[in-house]
Amino acid sequence: LTHQDNVAPCPSASQAPFPGRDAWLGGAECLQPGLFKEPRTDFPSALSDVCFLFPLQGYEYIRSGNPTRDCLEKAAAALDGAKYCLAYSSGLAALLNICHLLKTGDTVICMDDVYGGTRELFEKIKEEYNLKVDYVDCTNLKELEAAITPDTKLVWLESPTNPTLKVIDIQACADVAHRKQKGVLVAVDNSFMSPYFQRPLSLGADICMSSATKYINGHSDVLMGLVSVNRDDLYERLKFLQIRLGAVPSPFDCSMCNRGLKTLHIRMKLHFHNGLAVAKFLETHPRVEKVIYPGLSSHPQYPVVLKQCTGVSGMVSFYIKGKKENAIAFLKSLKVFTLAFSLGGYESLAEHPATMSHGTMDPDLKKRLGITDTLIRLSVGLEDEEALIEDLDQALEAAVSEEFLSRNNPQSTFPMG
């Protein structure tokens, strides 16, 4: 993958730390953003010359604003190439705030293959708030255009999608949506790529949402969502909702995420390197039916990847040969990879989407979307490439071992969620 002329360049290593080092106190710059935990701001007389500055910046109460959160939001905005960024207590909290931009009777178009929690939220709120939600394969622009009506107010995209890693042509979708319906908002969940490899706002999206829990923080110790926008009116509406609905992250989590941003460029390069190595290994393995990785030329939307991305993360999905018991045997045999929810951390994780992240989805719908019992999703971490491949190799061999299957009697006992 190389830079394309029409793709916003990757943020440089210096872009993450420096926007968060604002001269917010007495003109002094800090090498590290401070951690300010108090729920309100009191000013001793010794700081009387700045007493009137803090309230104007919204620091009078922690829900309304906090210096630590401001540092993170400004740094994240710079990475997204955005004018504004807002931090939330989770990715789903960020999505819920975006949904509050809608009114009764509005229509949402959602990519058909999305995170299970996103679909569950849309299904719940459409009943309670009388919204219409249409699920569309947005890799098909004609299908997207046909679905847009005068009532369509939000187009929700994931790219790559979870868990089958479809890549959406963001610019083409945004062009279609904005041309067909004035005022429609195009939002992109960028959690699987991070702003280091993909910047949706530069491709025409109105809103970029990321679960900072994943790659942006990168250390599996923070729960957070981020929303970046360029429009002043959109920012003001979302800022009001952020404050009044109260779904803000703690200063401590903001401080941890500020720390994670400083290594984003290093981590993403290694995620890409390891992810590509794992994908190439799996693609040639006799126990593997099919590999889905946006960094492989075999990916159906590889030309789109080349057009809009400057690299690819460590998310790899593949179908193991056999049946459900073979997939479960594989997962139970892993030693370096850990069977767990989430993704994007320094450690390598494996998941069985059909019974975990998408476990509550209708079986027929899962089958139609390709979320079968033999689909496995990997979040390839930062361990040594050789150790990762050796672990996958031995687990694939164990997955077809009659001795292992009879001894362990694999069952679909993974947690749902």
Secondary structure as GFF3:
##gff-version 3
##sequence-region A 1 417
A	DSSP	three_ten_helix	13	15	.	.	.	ID=ss1
A	DSSP	three_ten_helix	18	20	.	.	.	ID=ss2
A	DSSP	three_ten_helix	45	50	.	.	.	ID=ss3
A	DSSP	alpha_helix	53	56	.	.	.	ID=ss4
A	DSSP	alpha_helix	67	80	.	.	.	ID=ss5
A	DSSP	beta_strand	84	88	.	.	.	ID=ss6
A	DSSP	alpha_helix	91	99	.	.	.	ID=ss7
A	DSSP	beta_strand	107	111	.	.	.	ID=ss8
A	DSSP	alpha_helix	116	128	.	.	.	ID=ss9
A	DSSP	beta_strand	132	136	.	.	.	ID=ss10
A	DSSP	alpha_helix	141	147	.	.	.	ID=ss11
A	DSSP	beta_strand	152	158	.	.	.	ID=ss12
A	DSSP	alpha_helix	170	180	.	.	.	ID=ss13
A	DSSP	beta_strand	185	189	.	.	.	ID=ss14
A	DSSP	three_ten_helix	200	203	.	.	.	ID=ss15
A	DSSP	beta_strand	207	211	.	.	.	ID=ss16
A	DSSP	beta_strand	225	229	.	.	.	ID=ss17
A	DSSP	alpha_helix	232	245	.	.	.	ID=ss18
A	DSSP	alpha_helix	251	261	.	.	.	ID=ss19
A	DSSP	alpha_helix	264	283	.	.	.	ID=ss20
A	DSSP	beta_strand	288	292	.	.	.	ID=ss21
A	DSSP	alpha_helix	302	308	.	.	.	ID=ss22
A	DSSP	beta_strand	315	320	.	.	.	ID=ss23
A	DSSP	alpha_helix	324	333	.	.	.	ID=ss24
A	DSSP	beta_strand	338	339	.	.	.	ID=ss25
A	DSSP	beta_strand	349	351	.	.	.	ID=ss26
A	DSSP	alpha_helix	363	369	.	.	.	ID=ss27
A	DSSP	beta_strand	375	379	.	.	.	ID=ss28
A	DSSP	alpha_helix	385	399	.	.	.	ID=ss29
A	DSSP	alpha_helix	402	408	.	.	.	ID=ss30
###
